[in-house]
Amino acid sequence: MTTASVPRRTYSYLGPAGTFTEAALAQVPEARGQIWNPVRNVAEALADVVDGRSDAAMIAIENSVDGGVSTAQDALATMPGVRIIGEYLVPVNFVLVGRPGTRLEDVSLVAAHPVAYAQCLQWLGRELPAHAHLPASSNVASALGLIDGSSDADAAISPPGILEHHDLQLLAEGIGDKKDAVTRFVLVARTVAPPAPTGADKTSLIVELPDDHPGALLEMLEQFATRGINLSLLASRPIGDALGRYRFVIDADGHVLDERMADALLGLRRFSPKMIFLGSYPRADRAINRYPDRYSDDVFVEARDWLRGLVSGEPES
């Protein structure tokens, strides 16, 4: 008797091999030994999921130095049928690499993605004060140009993982100006029911304001504040149909199955002309969500029971 083989799952990620996104995907236990599909951009990764070419996609959503990744936030706002099922943190550390035989003193032109370049300016100014910058389309593309001869640069700023995949000369490591820089990634799948609460969860939403009037943003935020829910991310993105129209990307501490979060989402649903639930999932740092006792699940349940008793004519105890 033979056992049928289990089909391998496919995961899309921003490639090629050696990117920070690949490092985030390596943290997913269920992705190990499966098919990893490198793609060129976030939209392609999410389209793979929606169209069924991939089971899930890993995308960068936020950086501790540069803030939210706007391309990812906009894609999630405009591509229906996806849910965030997990988040992962990757330290952002850069190396300077060159062709084999290159010496640091030989470097005068440095290829780098503009964001990576901006995060290494202090080191470059100190160690290579006379250098020039050659912009690259990605952190890995900066190094690949050295290998295939398409780049005139002498060296490239890249993720450390590039050295595991290509024969390059390490010229310097740890060159980022912010030693504690971190990028947050999310694993996105097709719409599924959220996993059970763990007590260390996060809920991601995209909310549009109903119109432009004084206090509109405050009204939205009160849906969370009056229920004791802390926000770890609040970012505005233009909707694109007119000036002054914005949607808000929100990360809130808690799970949709928490009474206080469910109550807040009901309030937001009544308030907003468009609200997108992106998912409830375990926090990457596994930090337990804390809140005052007056916002516990039992308090919300008791309040609903009290109201039910009023309308049913039960005597108050």
Order of alpha helices (4+ residues) and beta strands (2+ residues): beta-alpha-beta-alpha-beta-beta-alpha-beta-beta-beta-alpha-alpha-beta-alpha-beta-beta-beta-beta-alpha-beta-beta-alpha-beta-alpha
